[in-house]
C-alpha cells in the first residue's frame, strides 16, 4: 500500500536563440538547424509521453539525444535530462532493465557535472529506487530512496518540508516490508505530521498514510491503535471518494479482520 513516486520528467534546458545578424556560414546554419530540431524532438517527446504514446515518445527522445550529443558532447546537463526522461518512458512500458540502464547513464554523467549532492542526482536516485522496488529488490530500493532523501533534505534545508513526504512514505513502507516496524512507524508518523500541516486531514494521501500506519501497528499486535487509524482512513475516504471507491472496500476488509 506504499505511495508510488511520480515519474520525474525534466524540462529541456536548451533555449534556442532566434536568428540574428551573424555570419551565415553553412556550418553555423547547420548547427542552428540541428539545435532547433533537437528542441522540437524533445518537446514532442514530452507531449507523446503525456499522451501515453510511449514508443513514439522514445523515438523523439532518442532523436533529440543524438542531436544534442552532436551539439554538446556526452557531458552536459541536457544529456542527463534526456537519459532520465528515456528511463521514465521505459519504466512506464514496464521495461525495467532498460529504464535502469538509462538512469545509470544519467547518473554517471551527473556525477561528473554536479556531483552526487545535486537536485538532479536526487531525482535520479529516486527513480532508480522506484525501479528496484518494482523489481522486488527492497534493500536496494531503501538504500537509494534514503540517498535521495538525504540530498533533498539538505537542499531544502528542512526535514519537515512537504516535498519530502512522498520519499518518507516510500522509506517507511520499505522498512515495514523488511520487518523493521518501529522504524517504519516512526517515519509514517513523521510523514503524517508533514501532510497534516501542509494539506489538512481531509485528503486522500492522509487517508492512505493512516491506512499504511495501521497495517504496521497491526503487525506489532497493536490492534486497538490500528483500528482507530483504519476508521480515520475510512471516514476520510467515504467523505472524499464515496462508498463505491475500491479503497473504501479495502479499508472495510482490514477493519473486518482485526
C-alpha positions in Angstrom: 0.0 0.0 0.0 3.0 2.3 -0.4 2.9 5.6 -2.2 4.0 5.4 -5.8 6.5 8.1 -6.7 5.7 10.3 -9.6 7.7 10.0 -12.8 10.2 12.7 -12.8 10.4 14.3 -16.2 12.9 17.1 -16.8 12.1 20.0 -19.0 14.7 20.9 -21.7 17.2 23.5 -20.6 18.4 24.4 -24.1 17.0 27.6 -25.2 17.2 28.1 -28.9 18.3 31.6 -29.9 16.4 33.4 -32.7 18.5 34.1 -35.8 20.4 37.4 -35.6 22.7 39.3 -37.8 25.5 36.8 -37.6 27.6 35.4 -40.4 25.5 33.0 -42.4 28.1 30.2 -42.8 26.8 26.9 -43.8 28.3 25.3 -40.7 26.6 27.8 -38.4 23.3 27.4 -40.1 23.5 23.6 -39.8 24.2 23.8 -36.1 21.4 26.2 -35.6 19.1 23.9 -37.5 20.2 20.9 -35.5 19.6 22.8 -32.3 16.0 23.7 -33.3 15.4 20.1 -34.4 16.7 18.7 -31.1 14.5 21.1 -29.1 11.5 20.1 -31.3 12.1 16.4 -30.8 12.4 16.9 -27.0 9.2 18.9 -26.7 7.4 16.4 -28.9 8.7 13.5 -26.8 7.2 15.1 -23.7 3.9 15.6 -25.4 3.8 12.0 -26.6 4.7 10.7 -23.2 1.9 12.7 -21.6 -0.4 11.1 -24.2 0.9 7.6 -23.2 2.3 7.1 -26.7 5.4 5.6 -25.3 7.1 4.1 -28.4 6.7 7.3 -30.3 8.0 9.3 -27.3 11.1 7.1 -27.2 11.7 7.8 -30.9 11.5 11.5 -30.4 13.7 11.5 -27.3 16.4 9.3 -29.0 16.4 11.7 -32.0 16.8 14.6 -29.6 19.6 12.8 -27.7 21.6 12.2 -30.9 21.3 15.9 -32.0 22.1 17.3 -28.5 25.1 14.9 -28.3 26.3 16.3 -31.6 26.0 19.9 -30.2 27.2 19.4 -26.6 29.0 16.1 -26.5 28.2 13.5 -23.8 28.8 15.6 -20.7 26.1 18.1 -20.5 23.0 18.6 -18.2 20.7 18.3 -21.2 22.0 14.8 -21.9 21.4 13.9 -18.3 17.8 15.1 -18.5 17.2 13.1 -21.7 18.6 9.9 -20.3 16.4 10.4 -17.3 13.3 11.0 -19.4 14.1 8.0 -21.6 14.3 6.0 -18.3 10.9 7.3 -17.3 9.4 6.1 -20.6 10.9 2.7 -20.3 9.6 2.4 -16.7 6.1 3.3 -18.0 6.4 0.5 -20.5 7.5 -1.8 -17.7 10.9 -2.4 -19.3 12.7 -2.1 -16.1 16.2 -3.2 -17.1 16.2 -0.7 -20.0 14.9 2.0 -17.6 17.7 1.3 -15.1 20.3 1.3 -17.8 19.2 4.8 -18.9 19.1 6.1 -15.3 22.6 4.7 -14.7 23.9 6.6 -17.8 22.2 9.8 -16.5 23.7 9.3 -13.0 27.2 8.7 -14.3 27.2 11.9 -16.3 25.6 13.8 -13.5 28.3 12.8 -11.1 30.9 14.4 -13.4 28.9 17.6 -13.8 27.3 18.4 -10.4 28.4 15.6 -8.1 26.1 13.3 -6.1 24.6 16.0 -3.9 22.7 17.9 -6.6 18.9 18.1 -7.2 19.4 16.2 -10.5 21.2 13.4 -8.7 18.5 13.2 -6.1 15.8 12.8 -8.8 17.8 10.0 -10.5 18.4 8.2 -7.2 14.6 8.4 -6.5 13.8 7.0 -10.0 16.4 4.2 -9.5 14.8 3.3 -6.2 11.4 3.0 -7.8 12.8 0.5 -10.3 14.4 -1.6 -7.5 11.1 -1.6 -5.7 9.2 -2.8 -8.8 11.9 -5.5 -9.1 11.3 -6.5 -5.5 14.9 -5.5 -4.6 13.7 -3.9 -1.4 17.1 -3.4 0.3 18.5 -1.7 -2.8 15.3 0.4 -3.1 15.6 1.6 0.5 19.2 2.5 0.1 18.5 4.6 -3.0 15.4 6.3 -1.5 17.5 7.2 1.5 20.2 8.7 -0.7 17.6 10.8 -2.5 16.1 11.8 0.8 19.4 12.9 2.3 20.3 15.1 -0.7 16.8 16.6 -1.0 16.7 17.4 2.8 20.0 19.2 2.5 18.9 21.2 -0.5 15.5 22.1 1.1 17.1 22.9 4.5 14.1 21.4 6.4 13.5 17.8 7.1 9.8 18.6 7.6 9.3 20.1 4.1 6.2 19.0 2.3 8.2 18.0 -0.8 9.8 15.2 1.3 6.5 13.5 2.2 6.4 11.0 -0.7 10.0 9.9 -0.2 9.4 9.5 3.5 6.3 7.4 2.8 8.3 5.1 0.4 11.1 4.7 3.0 8.5 3.9 5.7 6.9 1.3 3.5 10.2 -0.4 2.8 11.2 -0.5 6.5 7.9 -2.1 7.2 8.3 -4.6 4.4 11.7 -5.5 5.7 10.3 -6.1 9.2 11.6 -3.0 10.9 8.2 -2.0 12.2 9.4 0.5 14.8 11.4 2.5 12.2 8.5 2.3 9.7 6.1 3.5 12.4 8.4 6.4 13.3 8.7 7.6 9.7 5.0 7.2 8.9 4.1 9.3 12.0 6.5 12.0 10.8 5.0 11.9 7.3 1.5 12.2 8.7 2.5 15.3 10.6 4.0 16.9 7.5 0.9 16.1 5.4 -1.5 17.4 8.1 0.5 20.6 8.3 0.5 21.1 4.5 -2.8 19.7 3.4 -5.1 19.1 6.4 -6.7 15.8 7.3 -9.3 15.6 4.6 -7.1 14.4 1.8 -6.7 11.0 0.1 -3.0 10.9 0.8 -3.6 11.4 4.5 -6.1 8.6 4.5 -3.5 6.3 2.7 -0.9 7.2 5.4 -3.4 6.4 8.2 -4.1 3.1 6.5 -0.4 2.2 6.0 0.5 3.1 9.6 -2.5 0.9 10.7 -1.0 -2.1 8.9 2.3 -1.6 10.8 0.5 -1.3 14.1 -1.5 -4.4 13.3 1.8 -6.2 12.6 3.0 -5.1 16.0 -0.1 -6.6 17.6 -1.4 -3.1 18.5 -4.9 -3.9 17.3 -6.7 -1.1 19.2 -4.5 1.6 17.7 -4.6 0.0 14.3 -8.4 0.0 14.4 -8.5 3.7 15.3 -6.4 4.6 12.3 -8.3 2.3 9.9 -11.5 4.2 11.0 -9.9 7.5 10.4 -8.8 6.4 6.9 -12.3 5.1 6.3 -14.1 8.3 7.3 -11.8 10.4 5.0 -12.3 8.1 2.1 -16.1 7.9 2.5 -16.3 11.7 2.7 -14.0 12.4 -0.3 -14.2 9.3 -2.5 -17.6 7.9 -1.7 -18.9 4.4 -0.8 -18.1 2.8 -4.1 -14.4 3.6 -4.3 -12.2 0.5 -4.2 -10.1 1.9 -1.3 -13.2 2.0 0.8 -13.8 -1.7 0.3 -10.2 -2.4 1.1 -10.4 -0.4 4.4 -13.6 -2.2 5.4 -11.8 -5.5 4.7 -8.9 -4.7 7.0 -11.3 -3.5 9.7 -13.2 -6.8 9.5 -10.2 -9.0 10.1 -8.9 -7.2 13.2 
